[in-house]
Amino acid sequence: KPLGRRPNGSMVPWRWAFLWLACADPACPLQEGPQLWETETEIDKLRGEVQFLQHGLQLQKMHGCEECVKAVFVVTSERTGSTSILHMLNQIPGYDIKGGNHGLWKDIYAMNKERLGKWKGYKGSSLYAWHQHSGRNDSELDCSLRLMLLAEINPDPHARVVGFRDSMWSFDENLKDLELLLQVFPCAKVIMSFRKDLEAQLLSQSFALGDYQYFLTQQANEAMRSFAEQHSGRVFSMAMEDLNVTTFNRLLTFLGEERCRSVAMVHDNEGRHFATTSLAPRVIECDS
């Protein structure tokens, strides 16, 4: 029976799976040369099958709920240098931090919040037609929320740290959606990207975006400040005014990336110019 389909549509036989499992041993026949195989072509074919199966196992590990996925989420109130932070994070080997997603997690949080309210409304009924278990399976719910997020951002299966940057959060609820996100991703950390100078931030929003939102921006900055104080062990606050090599190297230490260092800064989205490619200069160096 086939194991599954390859990207080209052909089937993967079970025998390749067993051969790959055998290759977990140091005496893997792939390392011994052609004596077990008739041709070099057959060996190359087996190597291809092994790589495909390894790719599948990496996806399974990332999307399984037993693994504590390392993640970084960048929270911003717009025009705070967050795109530059995003760009530099993705220069760290093994990082795949996505950009904005129109409030993906905010939507997932709203759905979960609505379902929680409805569950509280029907769980106590004495009518048999509404017979339910006494409680919800919180670990399964957290797992499903996590998988929903990972499925949409679809990070590189080889990434060791995933996440995204976004400006659409529940600032009006003091970031209760972010609190749930940290519950769903217990190994995650957050970068709060903001400006100390509110007036300069509003002028930048007006210049680049054609409009500014005084109340919403002030509310967002206050929510970020308060959340950072309450979760100091998992949040790094990065003011745009302090966005320099020294501060970014402190951020790298906070993220556990002591082998890496910033040697310069990326400056994305200056003025009305918006960065459209990943062709930024290499500013992060890491020891092998």
N, C-alpha and C positions, 0 to 999 in steps of 0.2 A: 504494500500500500504506500502511495507517495506521502512524503512528509508535508509538502506544500508546493506552491508555485514560485519559480524564480521570477525576477523582474521581466524577463523576456517571454514569460508565459509557459515555459516548459516545466515539467514536474521534477521535484527533488526526491529521489528514491530513499527509502529508509536505510539502505545499506550505507549511504554516505554519512548518515547521522551516526551510525555505530562506528564507522571508521574514524569519524571526528572524535568521538568519545575515547576511542583507543589512543588518539593522539594527545590526550591529556598526560599520557605517560612519557617520560623522557626518551624511551625507546620507540618513539613514534616512527612508523615505516616511512613517513614522508621525509624523514631525515636520513634514511638509510640508502636512498638512491633507487635505481631501477630494478634491483634484483627481485623485488616482489611484484613488479609491474612490467608489462611487456614493452611499453614505449614511454618516451619522455612526454608524449602527448597525453597519455593517460595520467601521468603524474601531475601535469599542469592542470588537467581537468579536475583531479581530486583536490588540488590546492584551491581552485576556484570554488568548489563546493564547500570546502572548509571555511573560506572567507565569508561565503553567503550565510552559512549556519552561524558563524560567530556574530555576524551583523544582527541576525534574528535574536540571538541570545542577549545581546546588548540592549536591543529594544525591549525585550521581555523584562530584563532586569530594571530598566529605567521606568517602565510602565507598570511594574508590579508594586504592590503596596507594602511589601516587606522591607524594601530598600529605602533608606532615608536619603532622598534626593537632595543634593546640595544645590541651592538656588540663591540668586541675587535679584532683588526687585528694586528698581529705581523709581522713586516717587518724586514728581515735580509739579510745580504750579505754573509752568511755562516761562520760557526765556530766562532760564537759570543756569545754563551750561550743561544741562542733562544729556544732550546729544553728544557733547564732547566726552563726558564721563562714559556714556555707552560705548563710544568708539574706542576709548582706551581700554575698557574692560574686555572688549572682544579681541584685543591684541594679546591678552594673557592666554597662553596655551591651554586648550581644553575648555575655554569659555564660549558659550553660545547664548548671548543675551539679546533678545529680540527688541524691536522698536514698538511704538505705540500700536494699540489694537482696538481703538474705539471703545474703551471701557469693558474689555472682555471680563475681567474678574469682577468688576462692579455689577455686571449683568448676572454672573453666576451667583454672586452674593445675594442679589435681589431675589432671584429664584429660590435660593435656599431659605431666605428670610420669609418669603411668602408661604412656602411649604411648611416651615416650622410653625407659623401662625395657624395654618389650617389643621395641622396635626394636633396642636394643643386644643383646637376646637372640637375635634371628634373623638379623641382618645378616651375621654371619660364617660362616654355614653353607656347606659345600662342596657340599651336595646341590642338584641342579638344580631340584627342586621348591620350593626356597626362594631361588631366584636373585633377587637384588636389585641395585639401584644401590649404589655404594660409599658414598654419603652421602645425607642428606636435604637438601631445598631449604629452608634456614633462612629465607630472605626470604619464600617463599610461606607457610611455617608462621606466621611472625610476622604476615603480612598476614591470614591466616585467623583467628588469635586476636583480632586487632584488630577485624575485621569482626564476629565473634561478639559481642564486647562492645558495639560500637556498635549492632548490630541490636537488642540487648535494651534498652539504655537509651534508644535511639531519640531522640537529641537534636534540637532544633529545627534544621532545615536551614540557617537563617539565622545560627545561632550561630557565632561565631568562636573561642570557647573552650568546650570541653565537659568532662565528667567526672562524678564522683560522690563522695559521702561514705559511708563505711561503717566498721563496727566489727569486722567478721568478716574477719580476715586470718590468715595463718600466722605468728602471733607465736612459736609453738613452734619454727619453723624460721628464726627471725631475719629474717622478712619476705622470704624468697626469692621469694614470689609477687609482692611489690611490685617486687623487682628485675627480674623478668621483665616486669612491666607497664611499667616505664621503658624496657626494651629494645624492647617492642612500640610504645610511644609515645615516640619519642626527643625530641620537643619538649614533653614533659609536665613539670610540676612538682608537688611534693607538699607538703601542709601537715600537719604532725604536731600534733594537738590532744591535750594531756595536762594533768595537774595535778601541781604540785610536791608538794602535800600529799596523800599517799596516804590517810591516815586520813580526811580530809575527803571525798575522792573516794568511798571505800567507804561512808561514812555517807550521802552523796548517793545512791549506788546503792541502798542499803537503803531509804531514805526514798521514793524515786521508783519503784523497780522491785520493791520487796518482798524483795530479796535482794542479796547482794554476793558477789564472787569474789575473795578476797584474792590467792591465788597467780596466777590468770590475769591480774588487773589489774596486779600487780607485774611479771609476765613481759612483758605488752604494753608497759608504760611503758619497761622496760629495752630491749626490742627496738627501740622507736621511737627511743630516745636513741642506741643504737649505730648504727642505720641512718642517722640524721641526720648523725652524725659522719663516716661513710664516704661520704656523698653530699651534702656541704655545699653544693655548687653548685646542687643541684636540690631541696633540702629546706628549708622554713622551719618552725622549731619555734615553736609558739604555746602557751604555758602559760596556763591559764585565769586564773591570778593576774595575768597581764600583759595580759589582753584589754581593751585600752583604745584610745582614738583614736590615740594616738601609735604604738603597736605595730601597729595595723591599717594605718596609713599606711606604715609600713615594709614591711608585707606587700605593699601595693599597688605599691611601688617594686620589690620582689623579683619580682613578677609582670609587670613592665614596664608598669604602668598609672599612669604618672606624672601623666597628665592628670586622674586621679581622686583624691579625698580623702574620708576619713571625717570627718563633722562630729559624729557621735554614735554610740552603740552600740545594737545590737539585743540584747534579753535574752530568748531563747526558752527554753521548758521550765524555768521557774523553779519550784522546789518540786515539787509533784505535777502542776502544770499543764503540759500539752504543747501546743505550738503546732500548730494544725490548718489554718491558712490562710496565704496569702502576704501578708496585709494588714498588713505591718509598716510602721512609719514610714520614710520615705525618709531614709537616713543617709549615702548615698554621693552625692557631687556630682562631676560630670565636666565639664570644659571641652569645648565643641563643636569 
